[in-house]
Amino acid sequence: MPSCLFSCQKLTRLNLSCCELDLPQSFKGFPCLNSLSFNRVFTPPEAIERLISSCPRLEKFSLKWCDRLALTIRAPKLKYLSLKGEFKDICLVDTPLLVELSVNMLMTRDLAEHAELSSNCNFVKFLGGVPNLERLDSFMDFTKRIQMDPVNFKDIKERRAVLRLITSSPNLKKLCISGSSDTAASTSTEDSDFWKIECPSDSVLSKLKFVDLEDMSGVLHEIEFIKFLLGCSPVLETMIIIPSILDKECQLKMLVELMKFPRASSKAGINFIRRNYPIIL
């Protein structure tokens, strides 16, 4: 990499492919750069993190096939992020303007044993710095457990992110979600056609066996989400539902709705836990 590149203070776009990157100690950043793309660039994660943090106007970043990185991304102006390849860990910090995220994370055989023991996708950790996310496209073939808390099912952006995340994880076995929906609007029919429009007609969560849903308030989109999970999980064994509502009549309405839903798995059992004792459906 020619050293003169790092002195181009008016550079606005940088695409690097099939090369090694070694940031010089004298590098002070690209103050005008708004688009950065790495494809098979060999460099330590610290160099990428330093480069990103030294580009105050960076709005678009693409990172593909860059050698199993554990990376923390801090980019307050970033709007579009695309990640593809083998990653040990990705953490988004201070990315408040990010509106579009595309994630295609793959696992090679030599990392599979480690993944079997430790692969988790924590929704809060991964997307905690992305309050304005509008689009999430993902494919994570190693993810076996997803934890999301809290999720407000009344928020269409959060519903869409949840749906994209779980349908893009073909090896998902365990799903844990805590709700945060306001019970005051539990009878609202706003966006009632969301699940018909957004759910892929051929969705199959072929390996999902366990679902834990806590603090469910009974809002429409929570109930529809439960219906979706029951209908597309052919090996589901256990679904635990813990309501946040204390009113017995509201709990009874939830139970009646749950009993109506078809189940793709003949072994699927629903444990509806109220006041520390379960009702098995």
C-alpha positions as CSV (number, residue, x, y, z in Angstrom):
1,M,0.0,0.0,0.0
2,P,1.6,3.3,-1.0
3,S,2.2,5.6,1.9
4,C,1.1,8.6,0.0
5,L,-2.5,7.3,0.2
6,F,-2.7,8.2,3.9
7,S,-2.0,11.8,3.2
8,C,-5.0,12.3,0.9
9,Q,-7.0,14.6,3.2
10,K,-9.7,15.2,0.6
11,L,-10.4,11.6,-0.2
12,T,-14.2,10.8,-0.1
13,R,-14.3,7.2,-1.2
14,L,-11.9,4.3,-0.6
15,N,-12.3,0.7,-1.9
16,L,-9.6,-1.8,-1.0
17,S,-9.4,-5.3,-2.3
18,C,-7.0,-8.3,-1.9
19,C,-4.2,-6.4,-0.1
20,E,-2.5,-5.8,3.3
21,L,-3.2,-2.7,5.2
22,D,-0.7,-1.2,7.7
23,L,-1.6,2.2,9.0
24,P,1.4,4.4,9.6
25,Q,1.9,5.9,13.1
26,S,1.6,9.3,11.5
27,F,-1.9,8.6,10.1
28,K,-4.3,11.3,11.3
29,G,-7.4,10.2,9.4
30,F,-9.5,11.0,6.4
31,P,-11.6,14.0,7.4
32,C,-13.7,13.9,4.1
33,L,-14.1,10.1,3.7
34,N,-17.8,9.1,3.5
35,S,-17.6,5.6,1.9
36,L,-15.2,2.8,2.8
37,S,-15.1,-0.8,1.4
38,F,-12.8,-3.7,2.4
39,N,-12.8,-6.9,0.5
40,R,-10.2,-9.6,1.6
41,V,-8.1,-6.9,3.2
42,F,-5.6,-8.4,5.7
43,T,-5.1,-6.2,8.7
44,P,-5.5,-6.4,12.5
45,P,-8.9,-5.3,13.9
46,E,-7.2,-2.5,15.8
47,A,-6.2,-0.9,12.5
48,I,-9.8,-1.1,11.1
49,E,-11.2,0.4,14.3
50,R,-8.6,3.2,14.2
51,L,-9.3,3.9,10.6
52,I,-13.1,4.0,11.1
53,S,-12.8,6.3,14.2
54,S,-10.5,8.6,12.2
55,C,-13.2,9.2,9.5
56,P,-15.7,11.6,11.1
57,R,-17.9,11.8,8.0
58,L,-18.1,8.1,7.3
59,E,-21.6,7.1,6.2
60,K,-21.1,3.8,4.4
61,F,-18.9,0.9,5.4
62,S,-18.6,-2.5,3.8
63,L,-16.4,-5.3,5.2
64,K,-16.1,-8.6,3.4
65,W,-13.9,-11.7,4.0
66,C,-11.4,-10.1,6.2
67,D,-10.0,-12.9,8.3
68,R,-12.1,-13.8,11.3
69,L,-12.2,-10.4,13.1
70,A,-13.4,-9.4,16.5
71,L,-14.4,-5.9,15.8
72,T,-15.9,-2.9,17.6
73,I,-17.4,-0.3,15.3
74,R,-17.6,3.3,16.5
75,A,-18.9,5.6,13.8
76,P,-21.4,8.3,14.8
77,K,-22.2,9.3,11.2
78,L,-22.5,5.8,9.8
79,K,-25.8,5.1,8.0
80,Y,-25.1,1.9,6.0
81,L,-23.2,-1.1,7.1
82,S,-22.6,-4.4,5.3
83,L,-20.7,-7.3,6.9
84,K,-19.9,-10.6,5.2
85,G,-17.5,-13.4,6.2
86,E,-16.1,-15.1,9.3
87,F,-16.3,-13.0,12.4
88,K,-15.4,-13.9,16.0
89,D,-17.4,-11.0,17.4
90,I,-19.0,-7.8,16.2
91,C,-20.1,-5.0,18.5
92,L,-21.7,-1.8,17.4
93,V,-21.0,1.2,19.7
94,D,-22.0,4.8,19.0
95,T,-23.8,4.2,15.7
96,P,-27.0,6.3,16.3
97,L,-27.6,7.1,12.7
98,L,-27.4,3.6,11.3
99,V,-30.5,2.8,9.2
100,E,-29.5,-0.2,7.1
101,L,-27.5,-3.2,8.3
102,S,-26.7,-6.3,6.2
103,V,-25.0,-9.2,8.0
104,N,-23.9,-12.4,6.4
105,M,-21.8,-14.2,9.0
106,L,-20.4,-17.7,8.2
107,M,-18.6,-20.3,10.3
108,T,-15.9,-22.6,8.9
109,R,-15.5,-26.2,10.1
110,D,-12.5,-25.5,12.3
111,L,-14.5,-23.0,14.3
112,A,-17.7,-25.2,14.5
113,E,-16.7,-26.9,17.7
114,H,-16.3,-23.6,19.5
115,A,-19.5,-22.3,18.1
116,E,-21.4,-25.4,19.3
117,L,-20.5,-24.4,22.8
118,S,-20.7,-20.7,22.8
119,S,-22.6,-19.2,19.8
120,N,-25.1,-16.7,21.1
121,C,-26.6,-13.7,19.4
122,N,-27.5,-11.1,22.0
123,F,-29.9,-8.6,20.4
124,V,-29.1,-5.8,22.9
125,K,-25.4,-6.2,22.6
126,F,-25.3,-6.3,18.8
127,L,-27.9,-3.7,18.1
128,G,-27.8,-1.6,21.2
129,G,-26.1,1.3,19.5
130,V,-28.6,1.3,16.6
131,P,-31.8,3.1,17.8
132,N,-32.9,4.2,14.3
133,L,-32.4,1.0,12.4
134,E,-34.9,0.7,9.5
135,R,-33.7,-2.4,7.7
136,L,-31.9,-5.5,8.8
137,D,-30.8,-8.2,6.3
138,S,-28.9,-11.1,7.9
139,F,-27.8,-14.6,7.5
140,M,-25.9,-16.3,10.4
141,D,-25.6,-20.0,9.8
142,F,-23.8,-20.7,13.1
143,T,-26.3,-19.0,15.5
144,K,-28.0,-21.6,17.7
145,R,-29.3,-19.3,20.5
146,I,-30.8,-15.9,20.2
147,Q,-31.6,-13.7,23.1
148,M,-33.6,-10.4,22.7
149,D,-34.6,-8.1,25.5
150,P,-36.5,-6.0,25.7
151,V,-38.6,-6.1,22.5
152,N,-41.5,-3.7,21.9
153,F,-43.8,-5.6,19.5
154,K,-45.8,-2.4,19.0
155,D,-42.8,-0.9,17.2
156,I,-42.8,-2.0,13.5
157,K,-39.0,-1.6,13.3
158,E,-38.4,-3.9,16.2
159,R,-40.8,-6.5,14.9
160,R,-39.2,-6.4,11.5
161,A,-35.7,-6.7,13.0
162,V,-36.8,-9.7,15.1
163,L,-38.4,-11.4,12.2
164,R,-35.4,-10.9,9.9
165,L,-33.0,-12.1,12.6
166,I,-34.6,-15.4,13.4
167,T,-35.5,-16.3,9.8
168,S,-31.9,-15.7,8.8
169,S,-30.6,-18.1,11.4
170,P,-31.2,-21.6,10.0
171,N,-29.5,-23.4,12.9
172,L,-31.5,-21.7,15.6
173,K,-32.4,-24.0,18.4
174,K,-33.3,-21.7,21.3
175,L,-35.1,-18.4,21.3
176,C,-35.5,-16.2,24.4
177,I,-37.4,-12.9,24.2
178,S,-38.5,-10.4,26.9
179,G,-41.3,-8.1,25.9
180,S,-41.8,-4.4,26.7
181,S,-45.1,-3.6,25.1
182,D,-47.6,-1.3,26.8
183,T,-50.6,-3.2,28.0
184,A,-52.8,-0.1,27.5
185,A,-52.9,-0.8,23.8
186,S,-53.3,-4.6,23.9
187,T,-56.5,-4.4,21.9
188,S,-55.1,-2.2,19.1
189,T,-55.4,-3.5,15.6
190,E,-52.8,-1.1,14.1
191,D,-50.7,-2.7,11.4
192,S,-52.8,-5.9,11.8
193,D,-51.7,-7.1,8.3
194,F,-48.0,-6.9,9.2
195,W,-47.5,-10.6,9.6
196,K,-49.2,-11.5,6.4
197,I,-47.1,-9.0,4.5
198,E,-43.7,-9.5,6.2
199,C,-43.6,-13.2,7.0
200,P,-42.1,-15.3,4.2
201,S,-44.7,-17.8,3.1
202,D,-42.1,-20.6,3.1
203,S,-40.6,-19.8,6.5
204,V,-39.5,-22.9,8.4
205,L,-37.5,-22.8,11.6
206,S,-36.4,-26.3,11.1
207,K,-34.2,-26.7,14.2
208,L,-36.0,-24.6,16.8
209,K,-36.8,-26.7,19.9
210,F,-37.2,-24.2,22.8
211,V,-38.8,-20.8,23.1
212,D,-39.0,-18.7,26.2
213,L,-41.2,-15.6,26.0
214,E,-41.3,-13.4,29.1
215,D,-43.2,-10.3,30.1
216,M,-45.8,-10.9,27.4
217,S,-48.6,-8.3,27.7
218,G,-51.0,-9.8,25.2
219,V,-50.7,-7.1,22.5
220,L,-51.8,-8.1,19.1
221,H,-48.4,-8.4,17.6
222,E,-47.1,-10.6,20.5
223,I,-50.0,-13.0,19.9
224,E,-49.3,-13.0,16.1
225,F,-45.6,-13.7,16.7
226,I,-46.5,-16.7,18.9
227,K,-48.8,-17.9,16.2
228,F,-46.0,-17.5,13.6
229,L,-43.5,-19.5,15.8
230,L,-46.0,-22.3,16.4
231,G,-46.9,-22.6,12.8
232,C,-43.3,-22.8,11.3
233,S,-41.4,-24.8,13.9
234,P,-41.8,-28.5,13.1
235,V,-39.5,-29.8,15.8
236,L,-40.5,-27.4,18.6
237,E,-40.8,-29.2,22.0
238,T,-41.3,-26.5,24.6
239,M,-42.7,-22.9,24.5
240,I,-42.7,-21.1,27.8
241,I,-44.9,-18.0,28.1
242,I,-44.8,-15.7,31.1
243,P,-47.4,-12.9,31.0
244,S,-46.7,-9.5,32.4
245,I,-50.4,-8.8,33.0
246,L,-51.9,-9.8,36.3
247,D,-55.6,-9.4,35.4
248,K,-57.1,-12.9,35.3
249,E,-59.6,-12.0,32.5
250,C,-56.8,-10.8,30.2
251,Q,-54.8,-13.9,30.9
252,L,-57.8,-16.0,30.1
253,K,-58.1,-14.2,26.7
254,M,-54.5,-15.0,26.0
255,L,-55.0,-18.6,26.8
256,V,-58.1,-18.9,24.5
257,E,-56.2,-17.4,21.6
258,L,-53.2,-19.7,22.2
259,M,-55.4,-22.8,22.1
260,K,-56.7,-21.8,18.6
261,F,-53.3,-21.8,16.9
262,P,-52.2,-24.7,14.8
263,R,-48.8,-26.3,15.7
264,A,-46.3,-27.6,13.1
265,S,-44.9,-29.9,15.8
266,S,-47.0,-32.6,17.3
267,K,-44.6,-32.5,20.3
268,A,-44.9,-28.8,21.0
269,G,-46.0,-28.1,24.5
270,I,-47.0,-24.6,25.8
271,N,-46.3,-23.8,29.4
272,F,-48.3,-20.7,30.3
273,I,-46.8,-19.7,33.7
274,R,-48.9,-17.4,35.9
275,R,-48.1,-16.6,39.5
276,N,-45.3,-19.2,39.5
277,Y,-47.4,-22.2,38.4
278,P,-47.8,-23.4,34.9
279,I,-50.8,-24.2,32.7
280,I,-49.8,-26.7,30.1
281,L,-51.6,-26.5,26.8
